[in-house]
Amino acid sequence: MPKVVIPRAIVTADPVTGQVACIPDQAVVIEGDVIVEVGDARTTLEKHPGVEPQRFSNSLLTPGFVNGHHHVGLTPVQLGSEDSNLESWLAIRTANPEIDLGVDTAYSAIQMIRSGITTVQHLQGWYDSDVADPLAAGRAAIDTYARIGMRASYAKLIRDQNFFIHSDDLELLAGIPEQYHARYRSMVEAFRAPLEDKLTTFTVLKEDYADNPLIAIQLGPCNFHWLSDAALERFGELSAQTGAPIHLHFLESIYQSLYLDRRAGAQRVDYLSKSGILSDRLTLGHGTWLGPADIEALSGAGASVCNNCSSNFRLSSGRLPLLDVLDAGVNVGIGIDEAGINDDHDMLQEMRLIYTVNREPGMSKRKVSAEQVFAMATVGGARTTGYGNGHGTITAGAPADLVLFDENRLRHPFQLDGVSEVELLVQRSRNDTITDVMIGGQWVMTDSVLTTIDEAAVTDEVVRQCAAVDREKHRADREFATALDTAVRDWFIQEYGF
């Protein structure tokens, strides 16, 4: 027996054009995990006699949102690392303690579902356990999403060369106190496992989860300066052979842009063409320092960009030239990255931030529209995940991933006419305006209560594990991380002059 959902109106982007519309009096018919029909409510009900519809007369129904770039649950700030510039931040967060990966994943999944996220692009690679046993770490995250019923596109972040600086990491030994040399050497060596060994994680996980419709396995070359040309070419080959999408951190900081100039010269983004990864299967995470020629190359290849606005601001990286990217016809998704501006993995806040900061001054200047932001959060992000078939939209054939917003709460305490439903969603929605969330045809939240996970138990376990952190060890780890941070800062100042 199919499910029939009838809201006051649906808000969705067209799967081909990306144009967003609000359409009243629609019924959405769901069979299994797929939307099979969308049409006039009265006519649709006549086609399905005997089916009792689920009516939400005061609600807007939207597709589930896609968090196109996610790493961890407990945020770096929660684990003792203040925001800094990216390169320094990577060093100082080596002191962060680790809690159980399954618990950490569940903690962030709860926050994401409450903000309407039904699909997450999980990019894993920060923890010690990711290095020690990447398959076990991958399964811990993926199986958690599967138990909750959340759609997850998973990639293990892989690197085969320098991590902390744009050269051999062992060069930093000259600036690190001798007492930390053995620890630092061990850390660097752990990153240097053979590339093919690391790629085994991709091939094994892809086979293991091939029959789970909620799980997709992607390729995660970590960042351009962390990858040799040989590694880039290997990723290009694998993507072409398997059809797997690629998510690559790229041009996040000013230093990464300067490094790209040194390595690629005038080619810049076009440099990726020779490896085969510059294609419509590629998503660039961040892209903060994209220039006009870079954007043109992305547009020509049909590649995508993931806008990680909060992260770019928090780590002093800059701002994606979003208006130029959109004007060039490049597909754009939204990623909350490590934390979001409020440290809570909130997609609604991320959308509002993007909408607010991308406005040029002057009466006739450009600004991003609410419709563009909504499309980025749904169909734009969906195009980077590889699920296909209308993912990120409310159309026949699309996955049944849906979110209900209570219009009474959206308009509380007062809202005059003149503001469109899309504008209202982007400007005024909060987590408490979302009442129900469906993923793959299953209600995972009803009447604001999560149904597939014990939220209180997860929170209690986070509290228990964090309370058990060895404070003395953490202080010692902070001393090491501070010494590493000093060496990293000195290297970049010497190398780039600032």
C-alpha positions in Angstrom: 0.0 0.0 0.0 1.5 3.4 -1.0 1.9 6.4 1.3 0.2 9.6 0.2 1.4 12.8 1.7 -0.7 16.0 1.2 0.9 19.2 2.5 -0.5 22.8 2.1 2.1 23.2 -0.7 5.3 21.7 -1.9 8.5 23.7 -2.5 11.0 22.0 -4.9 13.6 22.7 -7.6 13.2 21.4 -11.1 15.6 18.4 -11.4 16.9 19.7 -14.8 16.8 23.5 -14.6 17.1 24.0 -10.9 14.2 26.5 -10.9 12.4 26.6 -7.6 8.6 26.7 -7.3 6.0 26.6 -4.6 3.0 24.5 -5.7 -0.2 24.3 -3.6 -2.7 21.4 -3.4 -0.3 18.7 -4.4 -0.2 15.0 -3.3 3.0 13.0 -3.1 2.7 9.3 -3.6 5.4 7.1 -2.2 6.0 3.4 -2.8 8.8 1.8 -0.9 11.6 4.3 -0.8 10.7 6.2 -4.0 8.3 9.0 -5.0 6.2 7.5 -7.8 3.7 10.3 -8.4 3.3 14.0 -7.7 0.1 15.8 -8.8 -3.1 17.6 -8.0 -4.3 16.3 -4.6 -7.9 15.5 -5.6 -7.0 13.8 -8.9 -4.3 11.8 -7.3 -6.5 10.6 -4.5 -9.1 9.4 -7.0 -6.3 7.2 -8.5 -5.7 5.6 -5.1 -9.0 4.6 -3.6 -8.7 3.1 -0.2 -5.5 4.8 0.7 -5.8 7.1 3.7 -3.6 10.2 3.0 -1.4 11.8 5.6 -2.6 15.4 5.6 -0.4 18.3 6.8 -2.7 21.3 6.0 -0.5 23.9 7.7 2.8 22.7 6.3 5.3 23.2 3.5 6.8 20.1 2.1 10.4 20.3 0.8 13.0 17.8 -0.4 15.5 16.8 2.2 18.6 18.9 2.4 22.0 17.7 1.4 25.0 18.5 3.6 27.6 18.2 0.8 30.7 18.3 3.0 30.9 16.9 6.5 33.7 15.4 8.7 33.0 15.0 12.4 30.3 15.2 15.2 31.9 16.8 18.2 33.4 20.0 16.8 37.1 21.1 17.1 36.0 23.8 19.5 34.3 21.3 21.7 37.5 19.2 21.7 39.7 22.1 22.7 40.8 23.7 19.4 40.1 27.4 18.8 39.4 28.7 15.3 42.6 29.7 13.5 43.8 30.0 10.0 43.5 26.6 8.2 47.2 25.6 8.2 47.7 26.5 11.9 44.4 24.9 12.8 45.4 21.6 11.3 48.5 21.5 13.5 46.8 22.6 16.8 43.9 20.1 16.4 46.3 17.2 16.6 45.8 17.4 20.3 42.0 16.8 20.0 40.9 13.6 21.9 38.9 11.0 20.1 35.6 9.5 21.1 33.9 6.4 19.6 33.3 7.0 15.9 29.9 5.5 16.0 28.8 7.8 18.8 30.4 10.8 17.2 28.6 10.1 14.0 25.3 9.6 15.7 25.7 12.9 17.6 26.1 14.9 14.4 23.4 12.9 12.6 20.8 13.9 15.2 21.7 17.6 14.7 21.6 17.3 10.9 18.2 15.5 10.8 16.7 18.1 13.1 17.8 20.8 10.6 16.2 18.9 7.7 19.3 17.2 6.3 18.5 13.8 4.9 21.7 13.2 2.9 25.3 13.7 4.2 28.5 13.7 2.3 30.7 12.1 5.0 34.4 12.8 4.3 36.4 10.8 6.9 40.0 11.1 7.8 40.9 13.1 10.9 41.1 10.5 13.6 43.9 8.2 14.7 41.6 5.2 14.1 41.2 6.3 10.5 44.9 5.7 10.0 45.2 2.6 12.2 42.3 0.7 10.7 40.5 2.7 8.0 38.1 -0.1 7.1 36.8 -0.4 10.7 36.6 3.3 11.0 34.6 3.6 7.8 32.2 0.9 8.8 31.7 2.5 12.2 30.5 5.7 10.5 28.5 4.1 7.7 26.8 1.5 9.9 25.7 4.2 12.2 24.0 6.1 9.4 22.5 2.9 8.1 21.0 2.1 11.6 19.5 5.6 11.8 18.2 5.4 8.3 20.1 8.4 7.0 21.3 8.6 3.5 25.1 8.8 3.5 27.6 9.3 0.7 30.9 8.2 2.2 34.5 8.9 1.2 37.7 8.0 3.0 40.1 11.0 2.7 43.3 9.8 1.1 46.7 11.6 0.7 50.1 10.4 -0.4 52.4 13.3 0.3 53.0 16.3 2.6 50.2 17.2 5.1 51.2 20.1 7.3 53.3 22.1 4.8 53.7 22.3 1.1 56.9 20.3 1.1 58.3 17.2 2.9 56.7 17.2 6.3 60.0 16.2 7.9 61.4 19.6 7.1 59.5 20.8 10.2 61.8 18.8 12.5 64.2 21.7 12.4 61.6 23.9 14.1 60.2 21.3 16.6 61.8 20.7 20.0 63.8 17.4 20.0 61.6 15.9 22.7 58.8 15.7 20.1 60.8 14.4 17.1 59.9 10.7 17.6 56.2 11.5 18.0 56.2 13.7 14.9 58.1 11.2 12.8 55.6 8.5 13.8 52.7 10.7 12.8 54.2 11.5 9.4 55.0 7.9 8.7 51.4 6.9 9.4 50.3 9.2 6.6 52.7 7.5 4.2 51.1 4.1 3.8 51.2 3.0 0.1 48.5 4.5 -2.0 47.1 1.2 -3.2 46.7 0.1 0.4 44.6 3.1 1.1 42.5 2.7 -2.0 41.6 -0.8 -0.8 39.3 0.9 1.6 37.3 2.4 -1.3 37.0 -0.9 -3.2 36.1 -3.0 -0.2 33.5 -0.6 1.1 32.0 0.0 -2.3 31.4 -3.8 -2.6 30.2 -4.3 0.9 27.5 -1.6 0.7 26.5 -2.0 -3.0 23.1 -3.3 -2.1 22.2 -0.6 0.4 20.2 2.1 -1.3 21.0 4.6 1.4 24.8 4.2 1.2 27.0 5.4 -1.6 30.8 5.1 -1.6 32.8 8.0 -3.2 36.4 8.7 -3.9 38.1 11.1 -1.5 41.4 12.5 -2.7 42.0 14.8 0.2 43.5 18.0 -1.1 45.6 19.0 -4.2 48.7 19.7 -2.3 48.5 16.4 -0.4 48.5 14.4 -3.6 51.2 13.6 -6.1 50.4 13.6 -9.8 50.5 9.8 -9.8 47.8 9.7 -7.1 45.6 12.2 -9.0 45.9 10.0 -12.1 45.0 6.9 -10.1 41.9 8.6 -8.8 41.0 9.7 -12.3 41.3 6.1 -13.5 39.2 4.7 -10.7 36.5 7.3 -11.1 36.2 6.5 -14.9 36.2 2.8 -14.3 33.6 2.8 -11.5 31.6 5.9 -12.1 32.2 7.0 -8.5 32.1 10.7 -7.9 35.2 12.5 -6.5 35.2 15.1 -3.7 38.5 17.1 -3.6 39.3 19.9 -1.1 40.7 22.6 -3.4 41.8 26.2 -3.2 40.6 26.6 0.3 43.2 29.0 1.6 45.4 31.7 0.1 48.4 29.5 0.7 46.8 26.7 -1.4 46.2 29.2 -4.2 49.8 30.2 -4.2 50.9 26.6 -4.1 48.7 25.9 -7.1 50.3 28.7 -9.0 53.7 27.2 -8.4 52.8 23.7 -9.3 50.3 24.3 -12.2 51.3 27.7 -13.4 48.7 29.4 -15.7 46.8 26.1 -16.0 45.4 26.3 -12.4 42.2 24.2 -12.4 42.9 23.0 -16.0 45.9 21.2 -14.5 43.5 18.6 -13.2 42.5 17.7 -16.7 45.6 15.6 -17.4 44.8 13.3 -14.4 41.3 12.7 -15.6 39.6 13.9 -12.5 38.3 17.2 -14.0 34.9 15.9 -15.2 31.2 16.0 -14.3 32.0 13.5 -11.5 34.2 16.0 -9.7 33.2 18.3 -6.8 35.6 20.8 -5.4 35.2 21.4 -1.7 35.6 25.1 -0.8 37.0 26.7 -4.0 37.5 29.9 -2.1 40.3 31.2 -4.3 38.8 30.3 -7.7 39.5 32.8 -10.4 37.7 33.5 -13.7 39.7 31.0 -15.7 39.3 28.4 -13.0 35.5 28.9 -13.0 35.4 28.6 -16.8 37.3 25.3 -16.6 34.8 23.9 -14.1 31.9 25.0 -16.2 33.3 23.4 -19.3 33.9 20.1 -17.5 30.4 20.1 -15.8 32.1 19.9 -12.4 30.6 21.1 -9.2 31.6 23.2 -6.2 30.6 22.8 -2.6 30.2 26.1 -0.8 31.5 25.7 2.8 30.7 29.3 3.9 30.9 28.9 7.7 34.2 27.0 7.6 35.8 29.5 5.2 34.9 32.4 7.5 35.9 30.6 10.7 39.3 29.5 9.4 40.1 32.8 7.8 40.1 31.3 4.3 38.0 33.9 2.5 34.7 33.6 0.6 33.8 31.6 -2.5 33.0 33.9 -5.5 29.6 32.4 -5.5 27.9 34.9 -7.8 30.5 34.4 -10.5 30.3 30.6 -10.1 26.6 30.6 -10.4 26.6 33.0 -13.4 29.0 30.6 -15.1 26.4 27.8 -14.8 28.5 25.7 -12.4 26.5 23.4 -10.1 26.9 24.4 -6.4 26.0 22.5 -3.2 26.3 23.5 0.4 28.6 21.9 3.0 28.6 22.7 6.8 32.1 21.1 7.1 33.3 20.7 10.7 30.8 22.7 12.6 28.8 25.5 11.0 28.7 29.1 12.2 26.8 28.1 15.4 29.0 24.9 16.1 25.9 22.7 15.6 25.7 21.3 12.0 22.6 23.5 11.2 21.8 23.6 7.5 19.1 26.3 7.9 21.6 28.6 9.5 24.2 27.8 6.8 21.7 28.6 4.1 20.8 31.9 5.7 24.5 32.8 6.1 25.1 32.2 2.4 22.1 34.2 1.5 23.2 37.1 3.6 26.8 37.5 2.7 26.6 37.1 -1.1 25.3 40.5 -1.9 27.1 43.2 -3.9 26.6 46.8 -2.7 24.6 49.3 -4.7 21.1 49.5 -6.0 21.7 47.5 -9.2 24.3 45.1 -8.0 24.0 41.3 -7.9 23.0 39.2 -5.0 22.2 35.5 -4.6 18.5 34.8 -4.4 16.6 32.7 -1.9 15.7 30.3 -4.7 19.3 29.8 -5.6 20.2 29.1 -2.0 17.3 26.6 -1.7 18.4 24.9 -4.9 22.0 24.6 -3.7 20.8 23.0 -0.5 18.7 20.4 -2.3 19.3 19.5 -6.0 22.6 21.2 -6.2 24.1 19.2 -3.3 22.3 16.0 -4.6 24.1 16.2 -7.9 27.5 15.8 -6.1 26.5 12.6 -4.4 25.8 10.2 -7.2 22.4 9.0 -6.2 20.8 10.3 -9.4 17.2 9.9 -10.4 15.9 13.3 -9.2 17.6 13.1 -5.8 17.1 16.4 -4.0 13.7 17.1 -5.6 10.0 16.2 -5.2 9.4 14.5 -8.5 8.4 11.0 -9.7 11.4 8.7 -9.5 13.2 10.6 -6.8 14.2 9.1 -3.5 11.4 9.7 -0.9 13.5 12.2 1.2 11.1 14.8 2.5 10.9 17.5 5.2 7.8 19.2 6.6 7.9 22.8 7.9 5.0 24.1 10.1 3.9 27.3 8.5 2.3 28.6 11.7 5.7 28.4 13.4 7.4 29.9 10.3 5.1 32.9 10.5 5.0 33.2 14.3 4.3 35.7 15.8 3.3 37.6 12.7 4.0 37.7 9.0 2.4 39.9 6.4 1.9 38.8 2.8 4.5 39.9 0.2 7.2 37.4 1.2 7.4 34.2 -0.9 7.4 30.8 0.7 10.9 30.2 -0.5 12.1 33.5 1.0 10.3 32.6 4.2 12.0 29.3 4.4 15.5 30.7 3.9 15.0 33.8 6.0 12.9 32.6 9.0 13.1 28.8 9.4 14.7 27.4 12.5 15.0 23.8 13.6 11.8 24.1 15.7 9.8 24.9 12.5 10.6 21.4 11.2 8.1 18.8 12.5 8.6 15.7 10.4 11.5 14.2 8.3 11.3 11.2 5.9 14.3 9.4 4.4 13.9 6.6 1.9 10.2 6.4 2.6 10.6 6.1 6.3 9.6 8.7 8.8 12.8 9.2 10.9 11.2 12.2 12.8 7.5 12.7 13.6 6.1 15.5 15.6 9.6 16.7 16.3 10.6 13.4 17.9 13.4 11.2 16.3 12.0 7.7 15.8 15.1 5.7 14.7 17.6 6.7 17.4 17.5 7.4 21.1 18.6 11.0 21.2 19.0 11.2 24.9 21.0 8.1 25.1 23.4 9.3 22.5 23.8 12.6 24.2 24.4 10.9 27.6 27.1 8.7 26.0 28.8 11.7 24.5 28.9 13.3 27.9 30.2 10.1 29.5 33.0 9.6 27.0 34.0 13.3 27.1 34.1 13.3 30.9 36.5 10.3 30.8 39.1 12.2 28.7 42.5 12.1 30.4 43.1 15.7 31.1 46.8 15.2 31.9 47.3 13.5 28.6 45.4 16.2 26.8 47.6 18.9 28.4 50.7 17.0 27.1 49.1 16.7 23.7 48.4 20.4 23.7 52.0 21.1 24.4 53.1 19.0 21.4 50.4 20.6 19.2 51.5 24.1 20.2 55.1 23.3 19.3 53.9 21.9 15.9 51.8 24.9 15.3 54.7 27.2 15.9 56.8 25.3 13.4 54.0 25.3 10.8 53.5 29.0 11.2 57.2 29.7 10.9 57.4 27.6 7.7 54.6 29.4 5.9 55.9 32.8 6.9 59.3 31.9 5.6 58.0 30.2 2.4 55.4 32.8 1.4 56.4 35.9 3.2 53.3 36.3 5.4 
